[in-house]
């Protein structure tokens, strides 16, 4: 279905005017480092909740993970459960309050800065900053790809044009307005996303004849599962894959656990806890954030699975067959364009742009501050100190755009899970230790960060089949596709690296306690 160009242009202009206006308001209110880095520590809780949720949910959830749900089924809903339980409740109540309190006391302005000041270590700050600078562009590029693909499929404009224009618009208000501009625009974009996803759910059920009819039809399609997926353990789109099968391991360890646990140590999300003035604001934010995440992920995963019913009823094929060139990232865009009224295509496109822009802006800001503040130390005060950070942000944006041009198709969900798994493996044990120990052990934190990062990279490069096969390092060094055979090849790096990172933290902490115990008798003597 073709988009009404005039309607799209009119609505987009209104949207861009609002975004630019909020970006300019953020620029005018950005006077000092704290304003640019942590929004002056006085953001309203509703703005925080919408910004957190809009940053968390992007084209990776709607397009990427929605496409995966179309391929693998309703088992993706378990990710929604973890998103709310861990990503909202545990994150805000157990990590958020501590992060805000300690961050405010130490005057930390970035996640690496918080880690460095908690442990009194420049190594922790530099190392955390490097992990972000090296790992985050992959995730950022995936978000760029998702937004550009939908623009291309909807407006039939060149992919290159869509990608560059998309990046430039977001870059303008991020570079100039800092985190205030990012969070103000996030709140607007979160509202648009909520409206778009609510309408999408309602129209999908209407299109398929009702809630019961839609899910009954989906459950009755189990005999249509492609042979390759059935051999991998898939039993249908309304049921979980066979326990322990390769598809079960991918669904559970990479998509559900990788993203569900990984969200707890996301630098771009953790820094938002430092933008409010007290813990009560975080409590209020939970009441908004929980329902928001439920609607965003729950709708994307449900509609993704149900696209199989639509394409089978209208074209006689499953969603994966209807995907463009077999690319699962095109399933949701194709479904929207084929099934929805012209007006909603425009509304959903704006919702998708809002989702991508909200996450992109936060990633741009986090990469720029990590490179310009944590890795390459800034000098000066006020706006003078912001110049190198703004330049660093531009550098990271360019790198992300280049990556978006060279990354393969069907990459959005995988790239998201990879980055979140890396962050959990590298940061989560040391982050939790810093928040809940009165005297956090620097040795333990160093051992944990290094072990988690190294283990994650090693498993990704040499074992996990999705990445090791593409990189070809195992084949080059050992003459085999991967160091270990199935089913280990389907186990996500997080499942191995996070326990090793946690064990390294405990060993380092125990060594410190042992040395302290030995020193006390010597001091007494």
MONORRA-V117888 format. One record per residue. N is the residue number from 1. PSI is psi in radians with two decimals (999 if undefined). Layout:
BEGIN
((N;PSI) (N;PSI))
END
This chain:
BEGIN
((1;2.29) (2;2.54) (3;2.44) (4;1.81) (5;-0.73) (6;-0.77) (7;-0.76) (8;-0.79) (9;-0.75) (10;-0.83) (11;-0.63) (12;-0.68) (13;-0.75) (14;-0.78) (15;-0.82) (16;-0.62) (17;-0.75) (18;-0.77) (19;-0.82) (20;-0.69) (21;-0.78) (22;-0.65) (23;-0.72) (24;-0.67) (25;-0.72) (26;-0.69) (27;-0.76) (28;-0.53) (29;0.02) (30;1.80) (31;-0.67) (32;3.08) (33;-0.78) (34;-0.61) (35;-0.80) (36;-0.64) (37;-0.76) (38;0.50) (39;0.55) (40;0.08) (41;0.66) (42;0.60) (43;2.48) (44;2.52) (45;-0.60) (46;-0.72) (47;-0.73) (48;-0.86) (49;-0.80) (50;-0.68) (51;-0.76) (52;-0.86) (53;-0.74) (54;-0.57) (55;-0.72) (56;-0.80) (57;2.18) (58;-2.86) (59;-0.41) (60;-0.64) (61;-0.78) (62;-0.89) (63;-0.93) (64;-1.02) (65;-0.51) (66;-0.71) (67;-0.68) (68;-0.67) (69;-0.62) (70;-0.56) (71;-0.77) (72;-0.25) (73;-2.94) (74;-0.09) (75;-0.35) (76;-0.34) (77;-0.45) (78;-0.46) (79;-0.63) (80;-0.71) (81;-0.81) (82;-0.62) (83;-0.74) (84;-0.81) (85;-0.82) (86;-0.86) (87;-0.44) (88;-1.11) (89;-1.01) (90;-0.73) (91;-0.82) (92;-0.81) (93;-0.77) (94;-0.58) (95;-0.68) (96;-0.83) (97;-0.75) (98;-0.74) (99;-0.77) (100;-0.83) (101;-0.89) (102;-0.70) (103;-0.71) (104;-0.73) (105;-0.72) (106;-0.08) (107;0.70) (108;2.52) (109;-0.15) (110;2.91) (111;-0.83) (112;-0.63) (113;-0.71) (114;-0.80) (115;-0.75) (116;-0.73) (117;-0.59) (118;-0.68) (119;-0.01) (120;0.73) (121;2.14) (122;-0.49) (123;-0.79) (124;-0.67) (125;-0.85) (126;-0.77) (127;-0.78) (128;-0.71) (129;-0.70) (130;-0.71) (131;-0.74) (132;-0.81) (133;-0.63) (134;-0.71) (135;-0.59) (136;-0.56) (137;-0.54) (138;-0.83) (139;-0.77) (140;-0.75) (141;-0.65) (142;-0.69) (143;-0.73) (144;-0.75) (145;-0.80) (146;-0.81) (147;-0.77) (148;-0.64) (149;-0.69) (150;-0.70) (151;-0.76) (152;-0.81) (153;-0.47) (154;-0.79) (155;-0.13) (156;0.73) (157;2.78) (158;2.46) (159;-0.71) (160;-0.76) (161;-0.79) (162;-0.76) (163;-0.83) (164;-0.79) (165;-0.71) (166;-0.86) (167;-0.70) (168;-0.76) (169;-0.81) (170;-0.71) (171;-0.63) (172;-0.90) (173;-0.41) (174;-0.85) (175;-0.68) (176;-0.74) (177;-0.19) (178;-2.74) (179;-0.48) (180;-0.85) (181;-0.70) (182;-0.80) (183;-0.62) (184;-0.83) (185;-0.59) (186;-0.75) (187;-0.76) (188;-0.82) (189;-0.63) (190;-0.70) (191;-0.74) (192;-0.74) (193;-0.74) (194;-0.76) (195;-0.82) (196;-0.77) (197;-0.58) (198;-0.80) (199;-0.68) (200;-0.77) (201;-0.81) (202;-0.83) (203;-0.59) (204;-0.80) (205;-0.66) (206;-0.76) (207;-0.58) (208;0.13) (209;0.08) (210;2.92) (211;-0.91) (212;-0.76) (213;-0.72) (214;-0.83) (215;-0.52) (216;-0.74) (217;-0.70) (218;-0.76) (219;-0.52) (220;0.06) (221;0.20) (222;-0.47) (223;-0.11) (224;0.01) (225;2.22) (226;2.61) (227;-0.69) (228;-0.70) (229;-0.67) (230;-0.67) (231;-0.48) (232;-0.04) (233;-0.01) (234;2.34) (235;-0.15) (236;2.94) (237;-0.15) (238;0.25) (239;2.84) (240;2.64) (241;2.88) (242;2.33) (243;2.28) (244;-0.08) (245;2.94) (246;-0.68) (247;-0.66) (248;-0.76) (249;-0.71) (250;-0.83) (251;-0.83) (252;-0.88) (253;-0.65) (254;-0.92) (255;-0.83) (256;-0.97) (257;-0.71) (258;-0.80) (259;-0.71) (260;-0.71) (261;-0.66) (262;-0.46) (263;-0.43) (264;-0.38) (265;0.58) (266;2.05) (267;-0.69) (268;-0.37) (269;-0.71) (270;-0.64) (271;-0.41) (272;-0.45) (273;-0.39) (274;0.11) (275;-0.08) (276;2.82) (277;-0.36) (278;2.99) (279;-0.44) (280;-0.57) (281;-0.61) (282;-0.67) (283;-0.76) (284;-0.59) (285;-0.56) (286;-0.66) (287;-0.45) (288;-0.73) (289;-0.68) (290;-0.99) (291;-0.59) (292;-0.83) (293;-0.66) (294;-0.81) (295;-0.66) (296;-1.01) (297;-0.73) (298;-0.74) (299;-0.79) (300;-0.79) (301;-0.66) (302;-0.87) (303;-0.67) (304;-0.85) (305;-0.69) (306;-0.23) (307;-0.44) (308;-0.70) (309;-0.79) (310;-0.88) (311;-0.56) (312;-0.69) (313;-0.57) (314;-0.55) (315;-0.12) (316;0.32) (317;2.81) (318;2.95) (319;-0.69) (320;-0.64) (321;-0.58) (322;-0.21) (323;2.57) (324;2.05) (325;0.50) (326;0.19) (327;1.95) (328;-0.37) (329;-0.20) (330;-0.10) (331;-0.89) (332;-0.85) (333;-0.74) (334;-0.70) (335;-0.78) (336;-0.84) (337;-0.54) (338;-0.50) (339;-0.34) (340;2.69) (341;2.69) (342;-0.71) (343;-0.73) (344;-0.54) (345;-0.74) (346;-0.78) (347;-0.80) (348;-0.61) (349;-0.73) (350;-0.67) (351;-0.72) (352;-0.71) (353;-0.72) (354;-0.73) (355;-0.81) (356;-0.74) (357;-0.66) (358;-0.77) (359;-0.75) (360;-0.80) (361;-0.70) (362;-0.70) (363;-0.73) (364;-0.81) (365;-0.75) (366;-0.77) (367;-0.75) (368;-0.76) (369;-0.61) (370;-0.77) (371;-0.83) (372;-0.47) (373;-0.74) (374;-0.65) (375;-0.89) (376;1.82) (377;2.40) (378;2.79) (379;2.84) (380;-3.08) (381;2.86) (382;-2.42) (383;-0.48) (384;-0.66) (385;-0.36) (386;-0.32) (387;-0.88) (388;-0.53) (389;-0.73) (390;-0.71) (391;-0.75) (392;-0.64) (393;-0.76) (394;-0.72) (395;-0.80) (396;-0.57) (397;-0.77) (398;-0.77) (399;-0.73) (400;-0.71) (401;-0.73) (402;-0.77) (403;-0.68) (404;-0.51) (405;-0.43) (406;-0.23) (407;2.60) (408;3.06) (409;2.97) (410;0.67) (411;-0.24) (412;-0.94) (413;-0.73) (414;-0.76) (415;-0.66) (416;-0.86) (417;-0.64) (418;-0.85) (419;-0.72) (420;-0.65) (421;-0.70) (422;-0.80) (423;-0.74) (424;-0.77) (425;-0.71) (426;-0.69) (427;-0.60) (428;-0.86) (429;-0.79) (430;-0.63) (431;-0.84) (432;-0.71) (433;-0.74) (434;-0.62) (435;-0.54) (436;0.19) (437;2.34) (438;-0.48) (439;1.35) (440;2.45) (441;2.07) (442;-0.71) (443;-0.78) (444;-0.74) (445;-0.76) (446;-0.82) (447;-0.70) (448;-0.84) (449;-0.80) (450;-0.79) (451;-0.83) (452;-0.77) (453;-0.83) (454;-0.74) (455;-0.72) (456;-0.82) (457;-0.71) (458;-0.80) (459;-0.66) (460;-0.77) (461;-0.54) (462;-0.27) (463;-1.01) (464;2.05) (465;-0.59) (466;-0.68) (467;-0.72) (468;-0.63) (469;-0.68) (470;-0.70) (471;-0.64) (472;0.21) (473;-0.70) (474;-0.75) (475;-0.66) (476;-0.75) (477;-0.65) (478;-0.13) (479;0.28) (480;2.71) (481;-0.59) (482;2.73) (483;-0.75) (484;2.67) (485;3.03) (486;2.61) (487;0.01) (488;-0.51) (489;-0.38) (490;-0.06) (491;2.21) (492;2.54) (493;-0.53) (494;-0.71) (495;-0.47) (496;-0.81) (497;-0.67) (498;-0.80) (499;-0.68) (500;-0.71) (501;-0.71) (502;-0.73) (503;-0.71) (504;-0.68) (505;-0.78) (506;-0.67) (507;-0.81) (508;-0.72) (509;-0.72) (510;-0.67) (511;-0.71) (512;-0.78) (513;-0.66) (514;-0.74) (515;-0.68) (516;-0.71) (517;-0.62) (518;-0.57) (519;-0.56) (520;-0.82) (521;-0.65) (522;-0.70) (523;-0.67) (524;-0.65) (525;999))
END
